[in-house]
Amino acid sequence: MLAVCLSIFFLSLAGLPPLSGFVGKLFLFSVVLKQPDKIWLVVVALTGSLVSLYYYLAVLKQVLIEEPSQDAVPIKADGIQAFSLVLLAMVVLGLGVAPQMLLTWINGALSAYFLP
Protein backbone atom coordinates (compact mmCIF):
# COMPACT_ATOMS: atom_id res chain seq x y z
CA MET A 1 0.00 0.00 0.00
CA LEU A 2 2.83 2.38 0.83
CA ALA A 3 4.59 1.55 -2.43
CA VAL A 4 1.44 2.17 -4.47
CA CYS A 5 0.88 5.55 -2.79
CA LEU A 6 4.54 6.48 -3.32
CA SER A 7 4.19 5.52 -6.99
CA ILE A 8 1.11 7.71 -7.39
CA PHE A 9 2.83 10.68 -5.75
CA PHE A 10 6.07 10.33 -7.72
CA LEU A 11 4.34 9.84 -11.07
CA SER A 12 2.18 12.87 -10.34
CA LEU A 13 5.29 14.93 -9.62
CA ALA A 14 6.69 13.74 -12.94
CA GLY A 15 3.53 14.96 -14.66
CA LEU A 16 2.15 11.73 -16.06
CA PRO A 17 -1.55 11.45 -16.88
CA PRO A 18 -4.12 10.83 -15.36
CA LEU A 19 -2.66 12.41 -12.22
CA SER A 20 -3.01 15.94 -10.90
CA GLY A 21 0.62 16.82 -11.67
CA PHE A 22 -0.13 16.33 -15.36
CA VAL A 23 -3.08 18.72 -15.18
CA GLY A 24 -0.97 21.33 -13.39
CA LYS A 25 1.82 21.11 -15.92
CA LEU A 26 -0.67 21.15 -18.78
CA PHE A 27 -2.23 24.40 -17.55
CA LEU A 28 1.15 25.95 -16.90
CA PHE A 29 2.52 25.02 -20.31
CA SER A 30 -0.65 26.12 -22.10
CA VAL A 31 -0.36 29.60 -20.59
CA VAL A 32 3.29 29.90 -21.58
CA LEU A 33 2.61 28.60 -25.10
CA LYS A 34 0.26 31.53 -25.72
CA GLN A 35 3.35 33.74 -25.77
CA PRO A 36 5.46 32.68 -28.78
CA ASP A 37 8.62 34.37 -27.49
CA LYS A 38 8.54 32.22 -24.33
CA ILE A 39 8.39 28.80 -25.99
CA TRP A 40 11.92 28.09 -24.81
CA LEU A 41 10.57 27.99 -21.25
CA VAL A 42 8.34 25.05 -22.16
CA VAL A 43 11.28 23.24 -23.74
CA VAL A 44 13.38 23.75 -20.60
CA ALA A 45 10.50 22.67 -18.33
CA LEU A 46 9.80 19.55 -20.40
CA THR A 47 13.48 18.65 -20.33
CA GLY A 48 13.47 19.07 -16.55
CA SER A 49 10.37 16.90 -16.33
CA LEU A 50 12.05 14.14 -18.32
CA VAL A 51 15.15 14.26 -16.12
CA SER A 52 13.02 14.14 -12.98
CA LEU A 53 11.03 11.22 -14.40
CA TYR A 54 14.27 9.25 -14.73
CA TYR A 55 15.10 9.82 -11.07
CA TYR A 56 11.55 9.09 -9.89
CA LEU A 57 11.53 5.84 -11.85
CA ALA A 58 14.88 4.88 -10.35
CA VAL A 59 13.43 5.25 -6.84
CA LEU A 60 10.27 3.36 -7.82
CA LYS A 61 12.38 0.57 -9.31
CA GLN A 62 14.20 0.28 -5.99
CA VAL A 63 10.91 0.21 -4.08
CA LEU A 64 8.86 -2.04 -6.34
CA ILE A 65 11.31 -4.37 -8.08
CA GLU A 66 14.59 -4.69 -6.19
CA GLU A 67 14.92 -7.05 -3.26
CA PRO A 68 15.49 -5.26 0.06
CA SER A 69 18.80 -5.74 1.79
CA GLN A 70 19.02 -8.16 4.71
CA ASP A 71 19.37 -5.40 7.30
CA ALA A 72 16.50 -3.28 5.92
CA VAL A 73 13.84 -2.39 8.46
CA PRO A 74 10.29 -2.75 7.11
CA ILE A 75 8.21 0.40 7.21
CA LYS A 76 4.72 0.05 8.58
CA ALA A 77 1.98 2.68 8.62
CA ASP A 78 -0.52 2.70 11.44
CA GLY A 79 -4.23 3.23 10.84
CA ILE A 80 -4.39 7.03 10.59
CA GLN A 81 -1.22 7.23 8.50
CA ALA A 82 -2.46 4.59 6.08
CA PHE A 83 -5.85 6.27 5.85
CA SER A 84 -4.24 9.66 5.20
CA LEU A 85 -1.91 8.31 2.53
CA VAL A 86 -4.68 6.47 0.70
CA LEU A 87 -6.96 9.51 0.92
CA LEU A 88 -4.27 11.81 -0.47
CA ALA A 89 -3.43 9.36 -3.25
CA MET A 90 -7.12 9.26 -4.19
CA VAL A 91 -7.22 13.08 -4.23
CA VAL A 92 -4.16 13.20 -6.51
CA LEU A 93 -5.77 10.68 -8.83
CA GLY A 94 -9.21 12.32 -8.63
CA LEU A 95 -7.89 15.79 -9.44
CA GLY A 96 -6.10 14.34 -12.44
CA VAL A 97 -9.22 12.61 -13.74
CA ALA A 98 -11.72 15.39 -12.94
CA PRO A 99 -9.86 18.69 -12.41
CA GLN A 100 -12.94 20.71 -13.31
CA MET A 101 -14.41 20.33 -9.81
CA LEU A 102 -11.49 22.15 -8.20
CA LEU A 103 -11.18 24.66 -11.03
CA THR A 104 -14.85 25.61 -10.75
CA TRP A 105 -14.46 26.13 -7.01
CA ILE A 106 -11.30 28.25 -7.47
CA ASN A 107 -12.90 30.28 -10.25
CA GLY A 108 -15.96 30.97 -8.07
CA ALA A 109 -13.81 32.00 -5.13
CA LEU A 110 -11.64 34.31 -7.23
CA SER A 111 -14.56 35.93 -9.02
CA ALA A 112 -16.34 36.55 -5.69
CA TYR A 113 -13.18 38.02 -4.24
CA PHE A 114 -11.99 40.19 -7.12
CA LEU A 115 -15.15 41.03 -9.06
CA PRO A 116 -17.74 43.30 -7.44
N, CA, C and O atoms as a GROMACS GRO file, in nm:
protein
  464
    1MET      N    1   0.082  -0.118   0.000
    1MET     CA    2   0.000   0.000   0.000
    1MET      C    3   0.087   0.126   0.000
    1MET      O    4   0.059   0.221  -0.072
    2LEU      N    5   0.193   0.124   0.081
    2LEU     CA    6   0.283   0.238   0.083
    2LEU      C    7   0.353   0.257  -0.051
    2LEU      O    8   0.372   0.369  -0.097
    3ALA      N    9   0.391   0.147  -0.114
    3ALA     CA   10   0.459   0.155  -0.243
    3ALA      C   11   0.366   0.207  -0.352
    3ALA      O   12   0.410   0.283  -0.439
    4VAL      N   13   0.241   0.169  -0.348
    4VAL     CA   14   0.144   0.217  -0.446
    4VAL      C   15   0.121   0.367  -0.428
    4VAL      O   16   0.117   0.441  -0.526
    5CYS      N   17   0.106   0.412  -0.305
    5CYS     CA   18   0.088   0.555  -0.279
    5CYS      C   19   0.212   0.634  -0.321
    5CYS      O   20   0.200   0.740  -0.382
    6LEU      N   21   0.330   0.582  -0.290
    6LEU     CA   22   0.454   0.648  -0.332
    6LEU      C   23   0.461   0.657  -0.484
    6LEU      O   24   0.504   0.758  -0.539
    7SER      N   25   0.419   0.551  -0.552
    7SER     CA   26   0.419   0.552  -0.699
    7SER      C   27   0.325   0.659  -0.752
    7SER      O   28   0.360   0.731  -0.846
    8ILE      N   29   0.207   0.670  -0.695
    8ILE     CA   30   0.111   0.771  -0.739
    8ILE      C   31   0.169   0.911  -0.718
    8ILE      O   32   0.158   0.996  -0.807
    9PHE      N   33   0.229   0.935  -0.603
    9PHE     CA   34   0.283   1.068  -0.575
    9PHE      C   35   0.401   1.101  -0.666
    9PHE      O   36   0.410   1.212  -0.717
   10PHE      N   37   0.491   1.007  -0.686
   10PHE     CA   38   0.607   1.033  -0.772
   10PHE      C   39   0.566   1.053  -0.918
   10PHE      O   40   0.616   1.143  -0.984
   11LEU      N   41   0.476   0.970  -0.967
   11LEU     CA   42   0.434   0.984  -1.107
   11LEU      C   43   0.354   1.112  -1.127
   11LEU      O   44   0.356   1.169  -1.236
   12SER      N   45   0.285   1.159  -1.025
   12SER     CA   46   0.218   1.287  -1.034
   12SER      C   47   0.320   1.401  -1.039
   12SER      O   48   0.305   1.495  -1.116
   13LEU      N   49   0.424   1.392  -0.957
   13LEU     CA   50   0.529   1.493  -0.962
   13LEU      C   51   0.596   1.496  -1.098
   13LEU      O   52   0.637   1.602  -1.145
   14ALA      N   53   0.608   1.380  -1.161
   14ALA     CA   54   0.669   1.374  -1.294
   14ALA      C   55   0.576   1.430  -1.401
   14ALA      O   56   0.621   1.466  -1.509
   15GLY      N   57   0.447   1.438  -1.371
   15GLY     CA   58   0.353   1.496  -1.466
   15GLY      C   59   0.292   1.396  -1.562
   15GLY      O   60   0.261   1.431  -1.676
   16LEU      N   61   0.275   1.273  -1.519
   16LEU     CA   62   0.215   1.173  -1.606
   16LEU      C   63   0.064   1.171  -1.589
   16LEU      O   64   0.013   1.183  -1.477
   17PRO      N   65  -0.010   1.155  -1.700
   17PRO     CA   66  -0.155   1.145  -1.688
   17PRO      C   67  -0.193   1.009  -1.632
   17PRO      O   68  -0.116   0.915  -1.650
   18PRO      N   69  -0.301   0.993  -1.567
   18PRO     CA   70  -0.412   1.083  -1.536
   18PRO      C   71  -0.400   1.141  -1.395
   18PRO      O   72  -0.498   1.138  -1.321
   19LEU      N   73  -0.287   1.192  -1.357
   19LEU     CA   74  -0.266   1.241  -1.222
   19LEU      C   75  -0.267   1.393  -1.220
   19LEU      O   76  -0.254   1.458  -1.324
   20SER      N   77  -0.284   1.450  -1.102
   20SER     CA   78  -0.301   1.594  -1.090
   20SER      C   79  -0.177   1.672  -1.134
   20SER      O   80  -0.189   1.786  -1.179
   21GLY      N   81  -0.060   1.614  -1.121
   21GLY     CA   82   0.062   1.682  -1.167
   21GLY      C   83   0.059   1.707  -1.316
   21GLY      O   84   0.110   1.809  -1.363
   22PHE      N   85   0.000   1.615  -1.392
   22PHE     CA   86  -0.014   1.633  -1.536
   22PHE      C   87  -0.103   1.752  -1.566
   22PHE      O   88  -0.072   1.833  -1.654
   23VAL      N   89  -0.214   1.762  -1.495
   23VAL     CA   90  -0.308   1.872  -1.518
   23VAL      C   91  -0.242   2.005  -1.485
   23VAL      O   92  -0.257   2.102  -1.560
   24GLY      N   93  -0.167   2.011  -1.375
   24GLY     CA   94  -0.097   2.133  -1.339
   24GLY      C   95   0.004   2.175  -1.442
   24GLY      O   96   0.012   2.292  -1.480
   25LYS      N   97   0.083   2.079  -1.489
   25LYS     CA   98   0.182   2.111  -1.592
   25LYS      C   99   0.116   2.148  -1.724
   25LYS      O  100   0.165   2.234  -1.796
   26LEU      N  101   0.005   2.084  -1.755
   26LEU     CA  102  -0.067   2.115  -1.878
   26LEU      C  103  -0.116   2.259  -1.876
   26LEU      O  104  -0.100   2.331  -1.975
   27PHE      N  105  -0.176   2.301  -1.766
   27PHE     CA  106  -0.223   2.440  -1.755
   27PHE      C  107  -0.108   2.538  -1.760
   27PHE      O  108  -0.117   2.642  -1.826
   28LEU      N  109  -0.001   2.507  -1.691
   28LEU     CA  110   0.115   2.595  -1.690
   28LEU      C  111   0.175   2.609  -1.830
   28LEU      O  112   0.204   2.720  -1.875
   29PHE      N  113   0.194   2.497  -1.897
   29PHE     CA  114   0.252   2.502  -2.031
   29PHE      C  115   0.159   2.569  -2.131
   29PHE      O  116   0.206   2.638  -2.221
   30SER      N  117   0.028   2.550  -2.116
   30SER     CA  118  -0.065   2.612  -2.210
   30SER      C  119  -0.064   2.764  -2.197
   30SER      O  120  -0.082   2.834  -2.297
   31VAL      N  121  -0.045   2.816  -2.077
   31VAL     CA  122  -0.036   2.960  -2.059
   31VAL      C  123   0.092   3.015  -2.122
   31VAL      O  124   0.089   3.119  -2.189
   32VAL      N  125   0.202   2.945  -2.103
   32VAL     CA  126   0.329   2.990  -2.158
   32VAL      C  127   0.329   2.980  -2.311
   32VAL      O  128   0.387   3.064  -2.379
   33LEU      N  129   0.263   2.878  -2.365
   33LEU     CA  130   0.261   2.860  -2.510
   33LEU      C  131   0.181   2.969  -2.582
   33LEU      O  132   0.195   2.985  -2.703
   34LYS      N  133   0.099   3.043  -2.510
   34LYS     CA  134   0.026   3.153  -2.572
   34LYS      C  135   0.116   3.272  -2.603
   34LYS      O  136   0.077   3.364  -2.674
   35GLN      N  137   0.236   3.270  -2.550
   35GLN     CA  138   0.335   3.374  -2.577
   35GLN      C  139   0.448   3.312  -2.659
   35GLN      O  140   0.533   3.243  -2.604
   36PRO      N  141   0.449   3.336  -2.790
   36PRO     CA  142   0.546   3.268  -2.878
   36PRO      C  143   0.692   3.295  -2.842
   36PRO      O  144   0.778   3.211  -2.869
   37ASP      N  145   0.722   3.408  -2.782
   37ASP     CA  146   0.862   3.437  -2.749
   37ASP      C  147   0.909   3.361  -2.624
   37ASP      O  148   1.028   3.364  -2.593
   38LYS      N  149   0.819   3.296  -2.555
   38LYS     CA  150   0.854   3.222  -2.433
   38LYS      C  151   0.850   3.070  -2.451
   38LYS      O  152   0.849   2.996  -2.353
   39ILE      N  153   0.849   3.025  -2.574
   39ILE     CA  154   0.839   2.880  -2.599
   39ILE      C  155   0.961   2.805  -2.545
   39ILE      O  156   0.953   2.686  -2.514
   40TRP      N  157   1.072   2.873  -2.534
   40TRP     CA  158   1.192   2.809  -2.481
   40TRP      C  159   1.172   2.766  -2.336
   40TRP      O  160   1.233   2.670  -2.291
   41LEU      N  161   1.086   2.838  -2.263
   41LEU     CA  162   1.057   2.798  -2.125
   41LEU      C  163   0.990   2.662  -2.118
   41LEU      O  164   1.019   2.582  -2.030
   42VAL      N  165   0.902   2.636  -2.212
   42VAL     CA  166   0.834   2.505  -2.216
   42VAL      C  167   0.935   2.395  -2.248
   42VAL      O  168   0.929   2.287  -2.189
   43VAL      N  169   1.026   2.423  -2.339
   43VAL     CA  170   1.128   2.324  -2.374
   43VAL      C  171   1.215   2.293  -2.252
   43VAL      O  172   1.245   2.176  -2.224
   44VAL      N  173   1.256   2.396  -2.180
   44VAL     CA  174   1.338   2.375  -2.060
   44VAL      C  175   1.259   2.298  -1.954
   44VAL      O  176   1.312   2.207  -1.891
   45ALA      N  177   1.133   2.335  -1.934
   45ALA     CA  178   1.050   2.267  -1.833
   45ALA      C  179   1.026   2.122  -1.871
   45ALA      O  180   1.030   2.035  -1.784
   46LEU      N  181   1.000   2.093  -1.998
   46LEU     CA  182   0.980   1.955  -2.040
   46LEU      C  183   1.108   1.873  -2.025
   46LEU      O  184   1.103   1.756  -1.988
   47THR      N  185   1.221   1.934  -2.052
   47THR     CA  186   1.348   1.865  -2.032
   47THR      C  187   1.368   1.834  -1.885
   47THR      O  188   1.411   1.724  -1.849
   48GLY      N  189   1.338   1.931  -1.799
   48GLY     CA  190   1.347   1.907  -1.655
   48GLY      C  191   1.252   1.798  -1.609
   48GLY      O  192   1.286   1.718  -1.521
   49SER      N  193   1.133   1.795  -1.668
   49SER     CA  194   1.037   1.690  -1.633
   49SER      C  195   1.088   1.552  -1.674
   49SER      O  196   1.070   1.455  -1.600
   50LEU      N  197   1.151   1.543  -1.788
   50LEU     CA  198   1.205   1.414  -1.832
   50LEU      C  199   1.320   1.368  -1.742
   50LEU      O  200   1.330   1.250  -1.710
   51VAL      N  201   1.405   1.462  -1.703
   51VAL     CA  202   1.515   1.426  -1.612
   51VAL      C  203   1.459   1.381  -1.478
   51VAL      O  204   1.505   1.282  -1.421
   52SER      N  205   1.360   1.453  -1.426
   52SER     CA  206   1.302   1.414  -1.298
   52SER      C  207   1.232   1.279  -1.308
   52SER      O  208   1.235   1.201  -1.214
   53LEU      N  209   1.169   1.252  -1.422
   53LEU     CA  210   1.103   1.122  -1.440
   53LEU      C  211   1.204   1.008  -1.428
   53LEU      O  212   1.174   0.904  -1.370
   54TYR      N  213   1.322   1.027  -1.484
   54TYR     CA  214   1.427   0.926  -1.473
   54TYR      C  215   1.459   0.896  -1.326
   54TYR      O  216   1.469   0.780  -1.285
   55TYR      N  217   1.475   1.001  -1.247
   55TYR     CA  218   1.510   0.982  -1.106
   55TYR      C  219   1.393   0.922  -1.028
   55TYR      O  220   1.414   0.838  -0.941
   56TYR      N  221   1.271   0.965  -1.056
   56TYR     CA  222   1.155   0.909  -0.989
   56TYR      C  223   1.141   0.760  -1.021
   56TYR      O  224   1.110   0.680  -0.933
   57LEU      N  225   1.163   0.725  -1.147
   57LEU     CA  226   1.153   0.584  -1.185
   57LEU      C  227   1.263   0.500  -1.122
   57LEU      O  228   1.243   0.383  -1.092
   58ALA      N  229   1.380   0.561  -1.101
   58ALA     CA  230   1.488   0.488  -1.035
   58ALA      C  231   1.450   0.455  -0.891
   58ALA      O  232   1.477   0.345  -0.843
   59VAL      N  233   1.388   0.550  -0.822
   59VAL     CA  234   1.343   0.525  -0.684
   59VAL      C  235   1.232   0.420  -0.684
   59VAL      O  236   1.234   0.328  -0.602
   60LEU      N  237   1.137   0.433  -0.776
   60LEU     CA  238   1.027   0.336  -0.782
   60LEU      C  239   1.077   0.197  -0.817
   60LEU      O  240   1.022   0.098  -0.768
   61LYS      N  241   1.178   0.188  -0.900
   61LYS     CA  242   1.238   0.057  -0.931
   61LYS      C  243   1.295  -0.005  -0.804
   61LYS      O  244   1.278  -0.124  -0.779
   62GLN      N  245   1.363   0.077  -0.724
   62GLN     CA  246   1.420   0.028  -0.599
   62GLN      C  247   1.310  -0.019  -0.504
   62GLN      O  248   1.326  -0.120  -0.435
   63VAL      N  249   1.200   0.054  -0.500
   63VAL     CA  250   1.091   0.021  -0.408
   63VAL      C  251   1.011  -0.099  -0.455
   63VAL      O  252   0.977  -0.187  -0.375
   64LEU      N  253   0.980  -0.104  -0.584
   64LEU     CA  254   0.886  -0.204  -0.634
   64LEU      C  255   0.952  -0.332  -0.686
   64LEU      O  256   0.892  -0.440  -0.677
   65ILE      N  257   1.072  -0.323  -0.738
   65ILE     CA  258   1.131  -0.437  -0.808
   65ILE      C  259   1.248  -0.501  -0.732
   65ILE      O  260   1.254  -0.623  -0.718
   66GLU      N  261   1.338  -0.418  -0.684
   66GLU     CA  262   1.459  -0.469  -0.620
   66GLU      C  263   1.426  -0.537  -0.487
   66GLU      O  264   1.332  -0.500  -0.417
   67GLU      N  265   1.505  -0.637  -0.455
   67GLU     CA  266   1.492  -0.705  -0.326
   67GLU      C  267   1.554  -0.617  -0.217
   67GLU      O  268   1.661  -0.560  -0.239
   68PRO      N  269   1.490  -0.606  -0.102
   68PRO     CA  270   1.549  -0.526   0.006
   68PRO      C  271   1.672  -0.595   0.063
   68PRO      O  272   1.685  -0.718   0.057
   69SER      N  273   1.761  -0.516   0.118
   69SER     CA  274   1.880  -0.574   0.180
   69SER      C  275   1.840  -0.648   0.308
   69SER      O  276   1.731  -0.629   0.361
   70GLN      N  277   1.931  -0.732   0.354
   70GLN     CA  278   1.902  -0.815   0.471
   70GLN      C  279   1.880  -0.733   0.598
   70GLN      O  280   1.801  -0.771   0.685
   71ASP      N  281   1.950  -0.621   0.608
   71ASP     CA  282   1.937  -0.540   0.730
   71ASP      C  283   1.833  -0.429   0.717
   71ASP      O  284   1.825  -0.342   0.804
   72ALA      N  285   1.753  -0.430   0.612
   72ALA     CA  286   1.650  -0.328   0.592
   72ALA      C  287   1.538  -0.346   0.693
   72ALA      O  288   1.492  -0.458   0.718
   73VAL      N  289   1.494  -0.237   0.750
   73VAL     CA  290   1.384  -0.239   0.846
   73VAL      C  291   1.254  -0.211   0.771
   73VAL      O  292   1.244  -0.108   0.704
   74PRO      N  293   1.155  -0.300   0.781
   74PRO     CA  294   1.029  -0.275   0.711
   74PRO      C  295   0.957  -0.153   0.768
   74PRO      O  296   0.959  -0.128   0.889
   75ILE      N  297   0.896  -0.080   0.680
   75ILE     CA  298   0.822   0.040   0.721
   75ILE      C  299   0.674   0.003   0.727
   75ILE      O  300   0.618  -0.050   0.632
   76LYS      N  301   0.614   0.033   0.839
   76LYS     CA  302   0.472   0.005   0.858
   76LYS      C  303   0.401   0.137   0.886
   76LYS      O  304   0.455   0.224   0.954
   77ALA      N  305   0.281   0.150   0.834
   77ALA     CA  306   0.198   0.268   0.862
   77ALA      C  307   0.084   0.225   0.952
   77ALA      O  308   0.018   0.123   0.928
   78ASP      N  309   0.061   0.304   1.057
   78ASP     CA  310  -0.052   0.270   1.144
   78ASP      C  311  -0.182   0.316   1.076
   78ASP      O  312  -0.180   0.365   0.963
   79GLY      N  313  -0.292   0.301   1.144
   79GLY     CA  314  -0.423   0.323   1.084
   79GLY      C  315  -0.444   0.462   1.028
   79GLY      O  316  -0.487   0.475   0.913
   80ILE      N  317  -0.414   0.567   1.105
   80ILE     CA  318  -0.439   0.703   1.059
   80ILE      C  319  -0.341   0.742   0.948
   80ILE      O  320  -0.378   0.815   0.857
   81GLN      N  321  -0.218   0.694   0.956
   81GLN     CA  322  -0.122   0.723   0.850
   81GLN      C  323  -0.163   0.656   0.720
   81GLN      O  324  -0.157   0.717   0.613
   82ALA      N  325  -0.203   0.531   0.728
   82ALA     CA  326  -0.246   0.459   0.608
   82ALA      C  327  -0.370   0.524   0.548
   82ALA      O  328  -0.379   0.541   0.427
   83PHE      N  329  -0.464   0.560   0.633
   83PHE     CA  330  -0.586   0.627   0.585
   83PHE      C  331  -0.551   0.758   0.516
   83PHE      O  332  -0.604   0.788   0.409
   84SER      N  333  -0.463   0.837   0.577
   84SER     CA  334  -0.424   0.966   0.520
   84SER      C  335  -0.354   0.949   0.385
   84SER      O  336  -0.383   1.022   0.290
   85LEU      N  337  -0.263   0.853   0.378
   85LEU     CA  338  -0.191   0.831   0.253
   85LEU      C  339  -0.285   0.786   0.141
   85LEU      O  340  -0.275   0.835   0.028
   86VAL      N  341  -0.373   0.694   0.172
   86VAL     CA  342  -0.468   0.647   0.070
   86VAL      C  343  -0.562   0.759   0.028
   86VAL      O  344  -0.591   0.774  -0.090
   87LEU      N  345  -0.608   0.838   0.123
   87LEU     CA  346  -0.696   0.951   0.092
   87LEU      C  347  -0.625   1.052   0.002
   87LEU      O  348  -0.682   1.098  -0.096
   88LEU      N  349  -0.502   1.086   0.035
   88LEU     CA  350  -0.427   1.181  -0.047
   88LEU      C  351  -0.396   1.125  -0.185
   88LEU      O  352  -0.400   1.199  -0.284
   89ALA      N  353  -0.366   0.998  -0.195
   89ALA     CA  354  -0.343   0.936  -0.325
   89ALA      C  355  -0.470   0.939  -0.410
   89ALA      O  356  -0.464   0.961  -0.531
   90MET      N  357  -0.585   0.919  -0.346
   90MET     CA  358  -0.712   0.926  -0.419
   90MET      C  359  -0.740   1.069  -0.464
   90MET      O  360  -0.795   1.089  -0.572
   91VAL      N  361  -0.704   1.168  -0.383
   91VAL     CA  362  -0.722   1.308  -0.423
   91VAL      C  363  -0.632   1.340  -0.542
   91VAL      O  364  -0.677   1.406  -0.636
   92VAL      N  365  -0.508   1.296  -0.539
   92VAL     CA  366  -0.416   1.320  -0.651
   92VAL      C  367  -0.470   1.256  -0.779
   92VAL      O  368  -0.465   1.316  -0.886
   93LEU      N  369  -0.520   1.136  -0.767
   93LEU     CA  370  -0.577   1.068  -0.883
   93LEU      C  371  -0.707   1.135  -0.927
   93LEU      O  372  -0.730   1.155  -1.046
   94GLY      N  373  -0.793   1.169  -0.831
   94GLY     CA  374  -0.921   1.232  -0.863
   94GLY      C  375  -0.905   1.367  -0.930
   94GLY      O  376  -0.978   1.398  -1.024
   95LEU      N  377  -0.810   1.449  -0.882
   95LEU     CA  378  -0.789   1.579  -0.944
   95LEU      C  379  -0.727   1.567  -1.083
   95LEU      O  380  -0.740   1.658  -1.165
   96GLY      N  381  -0.662   1.457  -1.110
   96GLY     CA  382  -0.610   1.434  -1.244
   96GLY      C  383  -0.719   1.390  -1.340
   96GLY      O  384  -0.717   1.426  -1.458
   97VAL      N  385  -0.813   1.311  -1.290
   97VAL     CA  386  -0.922   1.261  -1.374
   97VAL      C  387  -1.030   1.367  -1.394
   97VAL      O  388  -1.082   1.383  -1.504
   98ALA      N  389  -1.064   1.440  -1.287
   98ALA     CA  390  -1.172   1.539  -1.294
   98ALA      C  391  -1.125   1.671  -1.232
   98ALA      O  392  -1.170   1.706  -1.123
   99PRO      N  393  -1.037   1.744  -1.299
   99PRO     CA  394  -0.986   1.869  -1.241
   99PRO      C  395  -1.090   1.981  -1.242
   99PRO      O  396  -1.072   2.082  -1.173
  100GLN      N  397  -1.195   1.964  -1.318
  100GLN     CA  398  -1.294   2.071  -1.331
  100GLN      C  399  -1.362   2.104  -1.199
  100GLN      O  400  -1.401   2.219  -1.178
  101MET      N  401  -1.376   2.007  -1.110
  101MET     CA  402  -1.440   2.033  -0.981
  101MET      C  403  -1.361   2.138  -0.903
  101MET      O  404  -1.419   2.234  -0.852
  102LEU      N  405  -1.232   2.120  -0.892
  102LEU     CA  406  -1.149   2.215  -0.820
  102LEU      C  407  -1.140   2.348  -0.894
  102LEU      O  408  -1.144   2.454  -0.832
  103LEU      N  409  -1.129   2.342  -1.026
  103LEU     CA  410  -1.118   2.466  -1.103
  103LEU      C  411  -1.244   2.551  -1.093
  103LEU      O  412  -1.235   2.673  -1.088
  104THR      N  413  -1.359   2.488  -1.091
  104THR     CA  414  -1.485   2.561  -1.074
  104THR      C  415  -1.490   2.628  -0.938
  104THR      O  416  -1.532   2.743  -0.927
  105TRP      N  417  -1.448   2.558  -0.835
  105TRP     CA  418  -1.446   2.613  -0.701
  105TRP      C  419  -1.349   2.731  -0.692
  105TRP      O  420  -1.382   2.834  -0.634
  106ILE      N  421  -1.229   2.717  -0.749
  106ILE     CA  422  -1.130   2.825  -0.747
  106ILE      C  423  -1.181   2.944  -0.826
  106ILE      O  424  -1.168   3.058  -0.780
  107ASN      N  425  -1.238   2.920  -0.943
  107ASN     CA  426  -1.290   3.028  -1.024
  107ASN      C  427  -1.400   3.105  -0.951
  107ASN      O  428  -1.404   3.228  -0.955
  108GLY      N  429  -1.490   3.033  -0.884
  108GLY     CA  430  -1.596   3.097  -0.807
  108GLY      C  431  -1.541   3.180  -0.692
  108GLY      O  432  -1.589   3.290  -0.665
  109ALA      N  433  -1.440   3.127  -0.624
  109ALA     CA  434  -1.381   3.200  -0.513
  109ALA      C  435  -1.308   3.325  -0.561
  109ALA      O  436  -1.319   3.430  -0.498
  110LEU      N  437  -1.236   3.315  -0.671
  110LEU     CA  438  -1.164   3.431  -0.723
  110LEU      C  439  -1.259   3.537  -0.776
  110LEU      O  440  -1.238   3.656  -0.754
  111SER      N  441  -1.362   3.494  -0.847
  111SER     CA  442  -1.456   3.593  -0.902
  111SER      C  443  -1.535   3.661  -0.790
  111SER      O  444  -1.570   3.778  -0.803
  112ALA      N  445  -1.565   3.592  -0.682
  112ALA     CA  446  -1.634   3.655  -0.569
  112ALA      C  447  -1.541   3.750  -0.495
  112ALA      O  448  -1.587   3.849  -0.436
  113TYR      N  449  -1.414   3.721  -0.497
  113TYR     CA  450  -1.318   3.802  -0.424
  113TYR      C  451  -1.274   3.925  -0.501
  113TYR      O  452  -1.257   4.033  -0.444
  114PHE      N  453  -1.256   3.910  -0.632
  114PHE     CA  454  -1.198   4.019  -0.712
  114PHE      C  455  -1.298   4.092  -0.800
  114PHE      O  456  -1.268   4.202  -0.847
  115LEU      N  457  -1.414   4.036  -0.824
  115LEU     CA  458  -1.514   4.103  -0.906
  115LEU      C  459  -1.627   4.153  -0.814
  115LEU      O  460  -1.676   4.078  -0.730
  116PRO      N  461  -1.667   4.277  -0.830
  116PRO     CA  462  -1.774   4.330  -0.744
  116PRO      C  463  -1.908   4.270  -0.772
  116PRO      O  464  -2.006   4.305  -0.707
   0.00000   0.00000   0.00000
